[in-house]
Amino acid sequence: MSEGDQAKWRGVRPTPASTLTSGQHAAGVAAAQIVAANAARDYVLVKNISANDVYVRPAAAITVANGELLHEGDYALYEGYLGAVFGITPAGAATLYYEEG
């Protein structure tokens, strides 16, 4: 059964594939934009690919007190969010992988 047939069977209308964009960005002790706003995306995923902890949040006013903590290998997924995502570390620097589509 094709993917389209499976979706029809489940009562879900298939949607066209989004364009996938990915990259890496560094975060440090000052708030930094990790992913820019994008009105054409369906989701944005941010993954910590470094040993240092990092906090992420979909708001420029991020601090280590209000961000979502990501340890090495952890990720945050924001579905339906079109704004920018920011990151900050408690000390040192961290590298984040991002993907949006």
LINJO-V753669 format. One line per field, one symbol per residue. psi: psi as a letter, one per 20 degrees, with the letter a starting at -180 (. if undefined). A space follows every 10 residues. Layout:
# LINJO-V753669
psi->???
This chain:
# LINJO-V753669
psi->prgggggghi jppqqqpqpp praqqqqbiq pqpgprqoij qhrppppokr hqqqpqqlqh lqrihjrppo rpiqqppopj piaqpqqqqh qbqqpppqpq .
